[in-house]
Amino acid sequence: MRNICFCFQVHQPLRLRRYRFFDIGNDHYYYDDYTNESVMRKVVAKSYLPTNELLLKLIHKHKGKFKVSFSISGVALEQFRLYAPEVLESFQQLAQTGQVEFLAETWAHSLVALKDPNEFKRQVELHANNIEELFGQKPTAFRNTEMIYSDLLGEMVASMGYKVMLTEGAKHILGWKSPNYLYCNAINPRLKVLLRNYVLSDDIAFRFSNQNWSQWPLTADKYVDWLNQIDGKDEVVNLFMDYETFGEHQWRETGIFDFLGALPGAVLKKSNFQFATPSEIADKLQPVSPIHVPNPISWADEERDLTAWLGNEMQQEAFNKMYALLPKVNKCQDPKLMKDWLYLQTSDHLYYMCTKYFSDGAVHSYFNPYETPYEAFINYMNALSDFSIRIHAAVPENNQDVELANLSTLLEKKDEKIMKLEAELKKMREKKSKPAAKAEKSNV
């Protein structure tokens, strides 16, 4: 029997509010709560809840023969707790079936793997602990942010004890090879590597509702026919996609839920494929060869590289300025600052600054809450500047930093005193207005 590995990315960033230059040093809250809650509730209603409900039915219907896996960012989990606890409960119901694997990734959905191994390890451990706490699974499979992978990155993941990692089956890496086999890391062969079949994945994720596509409409039977045409020696087809594919990117009206509902039965009945999770595949198959990836790849855009996040000077400046603060952050004990540090690392902030408006412009504009990449850059750098002031004040190393820390403390105390005085003044005004109101009423 050959294998199908279904893996879904679940991620929603904490979007920044419009943070002005004049807010720096005065307002330390960076997030657009209204937009974050609105987006989350919309995606929950259209995608997460109905798809979870459908998957649960399919798992029960096929009695252990249908399996899926999820990579849910820590930022998404945090927002589930805040805005949609019912979604968290529905993922926990899926976990209880024993047919669903939850993968580890960076908690902040960050690009930290490209910058600092220790911070990378810290974020991965934070996320893995979160997954074990919520779903009762200690992750053994790893999916890096946006499937970013290289030989060196894979070696880091192997050293952390993970047995399998997911990445893109990029053409320029594979050459003549097929993505439909299990490979291993070129430096540490103990780490197995699963490569995304981007053609069959994107047929569902991107082309499903395109009526100009020569294969539209796509049905479960047609899709299984394509699977059956794959070389009989190929061992595993990896279908990795955003979970928002179902209901958000491809609306219910396109028939995407009907397709998903029919697919497992068609696969099990009309092909020699079975469903398996990444860790199961790593246990049952042997790698055919190492996969050599000297430079980082991702699943983004036609290039399958890092240019969606680090392709222009704005993105690189923001990225470097952020991680220049890491030595100070490592000495920080303030939980509020550490939480902001995680949120500001989310890769989406860099993605919004992308200027690739040619082959993949439509994709970037769809996900971008800003009118221009330059607006995204200025907004982010303003917030980062305020964070920088706070972290330098919290971890002083010279006289200037000490003075800044003292000034920051004085300002905070002053703000607290002003708020206290305003509250007392409000009470006094209310007391004064009550007798006047009673007198006016008695005169009437």
C-alpha positions as CSV (number, residue, x, y, z in Angstrom):
1,M,0.0,0.0,0.0
2,R,1.1,3.5,-0.8
3,N,0.5,6.5,1.4
4,I,-1.2,9.9,1.4
5,C,-0.1,12.4,4.0
6,F,-2.6,15.2,4.6
7,C,-1.1,18.1,6.6
8,F,-2.8,21.5,7.2
9,Q,-1.2,24.7,8.4
10,V,-3.3,26.7,10.8
11,H,-2.1,30.2,11.5
12,Q,-3.5,33.7,12.1
13,P,-1.1,36.5,13.0
14,L,-1.8,39.2,15.6
15,R,-2.1,42.2,13.3
16,L,-0.7,45.5,14.4
17,R,-2.9,48.6,14.8
18,R,-1.9,51.8,13.1
19,Y,1.0,52.7,15.3
20,R,2.1,56.3,14.7
21,F,5.5,57.9,15.2
22,F,4.0,60.0,18.0
23,D,2.9,56.8,19.8
24,I,6.5,55.8,20.4
25,G,7.4,56.1,24.0
26,N,3.8,56.9,25.0
27,D,1.7,53.9,24.1
28,H,3.1,50.3,24.4
29,Y,0.1,48.4,23.0
30,Y,0.7,47.5,19.4
31,Y,-2.2,45.3,18.3
32,D,-5.5,45.8,16.4
33,D,-7.8,43.8,18.7
34,Y,-10.9,44.6,16.6
35,T,-9.4,43.4,13.3
36,N,-7.8,40.3,14.9
37,E,-11.1,39.3,16.6
38,S,-13.1,40.0,13.4
39,V,-10.8,38.0,11.2
40,M,-10.7,35.1,13.6
41,R,-14.4,34.9,14.0
42,K,-14.9,35.1,10.2
43,V,-12.4,32.3,9.5
44,V,-13.8,30.2,12.4
45,A,-17.3,30.4,11.0
46,K,-16.4,29.8,7.4
47,S,-13.5,27.4,7.7
48,Y,-12.2,26.0,11.0
49,L,-15.4,24.8,12.7
50,P,-17.1,23.3,9.6
51,T,-13.9,21.6,8.4
52,N,-13.2,20.2,11.9
53,E,-16.7,18.9,12.1
54,L,-16.4,17.3,8.6
55,L,-13.0,15.7,9.5
56,L,-14.4,14.3,12.7
57,K,-17.3,12.7,10.8
58,L,-14.9,11.3,8.2
59,I,-12.6,9.8,10.8
60,H,-15.5,8.1,12.6
61,K,-17.0,6.9,9.2
62,H,-13.8,5.3,8.0
63,K,-12.9,3.7,11.3
64,G,-9.2,4.5,11.6
65,K,-8.4,4.5,7.9
66,F,-8.6,8.3,7.5
67,K,-5.9,10.3,9.1
68,V,-4.7,14.0,9.0
69,S,-2.1,16.2,10.7
70,F,-2.0,19.8,11.7
71,S,0.6,22.4,12.3
72,I,-1.0,25.1,14.5
73,S,1.1,28.2,15.4
74,G,1.2,29.3,19.0
75,V,-0.1,32.7,17.9
76,A,-3.2,31.0,16.5
77,L,-3.6,28.9,19.7
78,E,-3.4,32.1,21.7
79,Q,-6.2,33.7,19.7
80,F,-8.4,30.6,19.9
81,R,-8.2,31.0,23.7
82,L,-9.1,34.7,23.4
83,Y,-11.7,34.7,20.7
84,A,-12.9,31.2,19.8
85,P,-12.5,28.6,22.6
86,E,-15.0,26.4,20.7
87,V,-12.4,25.9,18.0
88,L,-9.8,24.8,20.5
89,E,-12.4,22.3,21.8
90,S,-13.1,21.0,18.3
91,F,-9.3,20.4,17.7
92,Q,-9.2,18.6,21.0
93,Q,-12.0,16.3,19.9
94,L,-10.0,15.5,16.8
95,A,-7.0,14.7,18.9
96,Q,-9.0,12.3,21.0
97,T,-9.7,10.1,18.0
98,G,-6.1,9.0,17.8
99,Q,-6.1,9.6,14.1
100,V,-4.7,13.1,14.1
101,E,-1.1,14.2,14.6
102,F,-0.1,17.6,15.8
103,L,3.3,18.9,14.6
104,A,5.8,21.2,16.3
105,E,6.8,24.5,14.8
106,T,8.1,27.9,16.1
107,W,5.5,29.3,18.6
108,A,5.6,32.7,17.0
109,H,5.5,31.5,13.4
110,S,8.8,33.3,13.0
111,L,11.9,33.2,10.8
112,V,14.1,32.8,13.8
113,A,15.7,29.6,12.5
114,L,17.5,31.8,10.0
115,K,19.1,34.0,12.7
116,D,19.7,32.3,16.1
117,P,19.7,28.5,17.0
118,N,19.1,29.1,20.7
119,E,16.1,31.3,20.2
120,F,14.8,28.9,17.6
121,K,15.1,26.0,20.1
122,R,13.4,28.1,22.8
123,Q,10.4,28.9,20.5
124,V,10.1,25.3,19.4
125,E,10.2,24.0,22.9
126,L,7.6,26.5,24.0
127,H,5.3,25.4,21.1
128,A,5.9,21.7,21.7
129,N,4.9,22.1,25.4
130,N,1.8,24.0,24.3
131,I,0.8,21.2,22.0
132,E,1.4,18.5,24.7
133,E,-0.6,20.6,27.2
134,L,-3.6,21.1,24.9
135,F,-3.7,17.9,22.9
136,G,-1.9,15.3,24.9
137,Q,0.7,14.7,22.3
138,K,4.5,15.2,22.5
139,P,5.3,16.2,18.9
140,T,7.8,14.0,17.0
141,A,7.3,15.6,13.6
142,F,8.3,19.2,12.7
143,R,7.1,21.7,10.2
144,N,9.1,25.0,10.2
145,T,7.4,28.4,9.5
146,E,6.3,28.5,5.8
147,M,8.1,25.1,5.4
148,I,11.5,26.8,5.4
149,Y,14.2,24.2,5.2
150,S,17.9,23.8,4.5
151,D,20.5,21.2,5.3
152,L,21.8,23.1,8.3
153,L,18.2,23.9,9.6
154,G,17.4,20.2,9.3
155,E,20.4,19.3,11.3
156,M,19.2,21.7,14.1
157,V,15.8,20.0,14.1
158,A,17.4,16.6,14.3
159,S,19.6,17.6,17.3
160,M,16.3,18.6,19.1
161,G,15.1,15.0,18.8
162,Y,12.5,15.2,15.9
163,K,12.4,12.3,13.6
164,V,10.7,13.8,10.5
165,M,10.4,17.3,9.0
166,L,8.2,18.6,6.2
167,T,9.2,20.9,3.4
168,E,8.6,21.8,-0.2
169,G,9.3,19.6,-3.2
170,A,10.9,22.4,-5.0
171,K,11.9,21.8,-8.6
172,H,15.3,23.3,-8.4
173,I,16.1,21.0,-5.4
174,L,14.7,17.8,-6.8
175,G,15.8,18.0,-10.4
176,W,14.8,14.7,-11.9
177,K,13.8,13.1,-8.6
178,S,10.2,12.6,-7.5
179,P,8.7,14.3,-4.3
180,N,6.7,11.1,-3.7
181,Y,9.4,9.3,-1.7
182,L,10.8,9.6,1.8
183,Y,14.2,11.4,2.0
184,C,16.6,12.2,4.8
185,N,18.7,15.2,5.8
186,A,22.0,15.5,4.0
187,I,24.0,16.2,7.2
188,N,22.1,14.1,9.8
189,P,20.4,11.1,8.1
190,R,18.4,10.4,11.3
191,L,16.0,13.2,10.3
192,K,13.6,12.0,7.7
193,V,12.2,14.6,5.2
194,L,8.8,14.6,3.6
195,L,8.5,16.7,0.4
196,R,5.2,18.5,-0.6
197,N,3.7,17.4,-3.9
198,Y,3.0,21.0,-4.9
199,V,1.1,20.2,-8.1
200,L,-1.5,17.9,-6.4
201,S,-1.6,20.2,-3.3
202,D,-2.2,23.4,-5.3
203,D,-4.9,21.7,-7.5
204,I,-7.0,21.8,-4.3
205,A,-5.6,24.9,-2.5
206,F,-5.4,27.3,-5.5
207,R,-7.0,25.9,-8.7
208,F,-10.1,24.2,-7.3
209,S,-12.6,27.1,-8.0
210,N,-10.9,28.5,-11.1
211,Q,-13.4,28.0,-13.9
212,N,-10.8,28.8,-16.5
213,W,-8.7,25.8,-15.4
214,S,-8.8,23.1,-18.0
215,Q,-9.5,20.5,-15.2
216,W,-12.5,22.4,-13.7
217,P,-14.6,21.1,-12.0
218,L,-12.5,18.9,-9.9
219,T,-14.2,15.9,-8.4
220,A,-13.0,13.3,-5.9
221,D,-13.1,10.6,-8.6
222,K,-11.0,12.6,-11.0
223,Y,-8.5,13.4,-8.3
224,V,-8.2,9.7,-7.4
225,D,-7.6,9.0,-11.1
226,W,-4.7,11.3,-11.0
227,L,-3.3,9.5,-8.0
228,N,-3.6,6.2,-9.8
229,Q,-1.6,7.6,-12.7
230,I,1.4,8.2,-10.4
231,D,4.3,5.8,-10.9
232,G,3.6,2.6,-9.0
233,K,7.0,2.7,-7.3
234,D,6.3,6.1,-5.7
235,E,5.6,5.5,-2.0
236,V,4.0,8.7,-0.5
237,V,2.0,11.7,-1.8
238,N,2.3,14.6,0.6
239,L,-0.6,17.0,0.4
240,F,0.3,20.1,2.4
241,M,-1.9,23.2,2.4
242,D,-3.4,26.1,4.4
243,Y,-6.4,25.0,6.4
244,E,-8.2,28.1,5.3
245,T,-8.4,26.4,1.9
246,F,-11.6,24.9,3.1
247,G,-14.3,27.6,3.3
248,E,-12.1,30.7,3.2
249,H,-9.8,30.6,0.2
250,Q,-12.3,28.2,-1.5
251,W,-15.8,29.2,-0.5
252,R,-18.4,26.6,0.4
253,E,-20.3,27.5,-2.8
254,T,-17.4,26.1,-4.9
255,G,-18.2,22.6,-3.6
256,I,-14.9,22.3,-1.6
257,F,-16.6,20.7,1.3
258,D,-18.4,18.2,-0.9
259,F,-15.0,17.4,-2.5
260,L,-13.3,16.9,0.9
261,G,-16.2,14.8,2.2
262,A,-16.0,12.4,-0.8
263,L,-12.2,12.2,-1.2
264,P,-11.3,9.7,1.6
265,G,-14.0,7.2,0.5
266,A,-12.9,7.5,-3.1
267,V,-9.2,7.0,-2.2
268,L,-9.9,3.9,0.0
269,K,-12.3,2.3,-2.5
270,K,-10.6,3.1,-5.9
271,S,-6.9,3.2,-5.2
272,N,-4.1,1.3,-3.4
273,F,-3.4,4.4,-1.3
274,Q,-3.9,4.6,2.5
275,F,-3.8,7.6,4.8
276,A,-0.9,8.1,7.2
277,T,0.5,10.8,9.5
278,P,4.1,12.1,9.1
279,S,5.4,10.2,12.0
280,E,3.8,7.0,10.9
281,I,5.4,7.4,7.4
282,A,8.8,8.0,9.0
283,D,8.4,4.8,11.0
284,K,7.2,2.6,8.2
285,L,9.4,3.8,5.2
286,Q,13.1,4.0,4.6
287,P,14.6,7.0,3.0
288,V,15.6,6.5,-0.7
289,S,18.5,9.1,-0.5
290,P,19.6,12.3,1.2
291,I,18.0,15.5,-0.1
292,H,20.6,18.2,-0.6
293,V,19.3,21.7,0.2
294,P,22.4,24.0,0.7
295,N,20.3,27.2,0.6
296,P,16.9,27.7,2.4
297,I,13.7,26.9,0.5
298,S,10.1,27.5,1.3
299,W,6.7,26.8,-0.1
300,A,6.1,30.4,-1.1
301,D,5.6,31.8,-4.6
302,E,7.1,30.4,-7.9
303,E,10.6,30.8,-6.7
304,R,10.2,28.6,-3.5
305,D,12.7,30.8,-1.7
306,L,12.8,33.4,1.1
307,T,12.0,36.5,-1.1
308,A,8.4,36.7,0.1
309,W,9.9,37.8,3.5
310,L,13.4,39.0,2.9
311,G,13.4,40.0,-0.7
312,N,13.8,43.7,-0.4
313,E,15.8,46.2,1.8
314,M,12.8,47.1,4.0
315,Q,12.3,43.5,5.0
316,Q,15.9,42.9,5.6
317,E,16.3,46.1,7.7
318,A,13.2,45.2,9.8
319,F,14.5,41.6,10.2
320,N,18.0,42.6,11.2
321,K,16.8,45.4,13.6
322,M,14.5,43.0,15.3
323,Y,17.1,40.4,16.0
324,A,19.8,42.9,16.9
325,L,17.7,43.2,20.2
326,L,18.2,39.5,21.0
327,P,21.1,39.9,23.4
328,K,19.0,42.2,25.5
329,V,15.9,40.0,25.2
330,N,17.9,37.1,26.5
331,K,18.4,39.0,29.8
332,C,14.9,40.2,30.1
333,Q,12.5,38.9,32.8
334,D,9.5,41.0,32.0
335,P,6.6,38.7,30.8
336,K,4.9,41.5,28.9
337,L,8.0,42.4,27.0
338,M,8.7,38.7,26.2
339,K,5.1,38.2,24.9
340,D,5.5,41.3,22.6
341,W,8.9,39.9,21.5
342,L,7.2,36.8,20.3
343,Y,4.3,38.6,18.6
344,L,6.7,41.0,16.8
345,Q,8.6,38.1,15.3
346,T,5.6,36.7,13.4
347,S,6.7,36.3,9.7
348,D,3.5,38.0,8.5
349,H,4.8,41.4,9.5
350,L,7.7,40.9,7.0
351,Y,5.3,39.4,4.4
352,Y,3.2,42.6,4.3
353,M,6.3,44.5,3.2
354,C,6.8,42.4,0.1
355,T,7.1,44.2,-3.2
356,K,6.7,41.2,-5.5
357,Y,3.9,42.5,-7.7
358,F,4.6,40.5,-10.7
359,S,4.1,36.7,-10.8
360,D,2.7,36.5,-7.3
361,G,1.3,39.9,-6.6
362,A,-2.3,38.8,-6.2
363,V,-1.4,36.4,-3.5
364,H,0.5,39.0,-1.5
365,S,-2.2,41.7,-1.9
366,Y,-4.9,39.2,-0.7
367,F,-3.3,38.7,2.7
368,N,-2.1,42.3,3.2
369,P,-4.1,44.7,5.5
370,Y,-1.9,47.6,4.4
371,E,-2.4,49.7,1.3
372,T,1.3,49.6,0.4
373,P,4.4,47.6,1.6
374,Y,6.0,50.9,2.6
375,E,3.1,51.6,5.0
376,A,3.6,48.1,6.5
377,F,7.3,48.9,7.0
378,I,6.8,52.2,8.7
379,N,4.1,50.9,10.9
380,Y,6.2,47.9,12.0
381,M,9.3,50.0,12.6
382,N,7.4,52.4,14.8
383,A,6.2,49.6,17.0
384,L,9.7,48.0,17.0
385,S,11.2,51.4,18.0
386,D,8.9,51.6,21.0
387,F,9.8,48.0,21.9
388,S,13.5,48.8,21.6
389,I,13.1,51.7,24.0
390,R,11.3,49.4,26.5
391,I,13.8,46.5,26.2
392,H,16.8,48.9,26.7
393,A,15.1,50.4,29.7
394,A,14.4,47.0,31.2
395,V,17.9,45.7,30.6
396,P,20.3,48.7,31.2
397,E,24.0,48.2,30.5
398,N,25.4,51.7,30.7
399,N,24.6,55.1,32.3
400,Q,22.5,56.1,29.4
401,D,20.3,53.0,29.7
402,V,20.0,53.5,33.4
403,E,18.8,57.1,32.9
404,L,16.4,55.8,30.3
405,A,15.1,53.1,32.7
406,N,14.6,55.7,35.5
407,L,12.8,58.0,33.1
408,S,10.6,55.2,31.9
409,T,9.7,54.3,35.5
410,L,9.0,58.0,36.3
411,L,6.7,58.3,33.3
412,E,4.8,55.1,34.2
413,K,4.3,56.3,37.8
414,K,3.2,59.7,36.5
415,D,0.7,58.0,34.2
416,E,-0.6,55.9,37.0
417,K,-1.0,59.0,39.2
418,I,-2.8,60.9,36.5
419,M,-5.2,58.0,36.0
420,K,-5.9,57.8,39.7
421,L,-6.5,61.5,39.9
422,E,-8.8,61.4,36.9
423,A,-10.8,58.6,38.5
424,E,-11.1,60.6,41.8
425,L,-12.2,63.7,39.9
426,K,-14.8,61.7,38.0
427,K,-16.3,60.4,41.3
428,M,-16.3,64.0,42.7
429,R,-18.2,65.2,39.7
430,E,-20.7,62.4,39.9
431,K,-21.4,63.2,43.6
432,K,-21.7,66.9,42.8
433,S,-24.1,66.2,39.9
434,K,-26.5,64.0,42.0
435,P,-27.8,66.7,44.4
436,A,-28.2,69.1,41.5
437,A,-30.3,66.5,39.6
438,K,-32.4,65.8,42.7
439,A,-33.1,69.5,43.2
440,E,-34.1,70.0,39.6
441,K,-36.4,67.0,39.8
442,S,-38.1,68.4,43.0
443,N,-38.6,71.8,41.4
444,V,-40.5,70.1,38.6
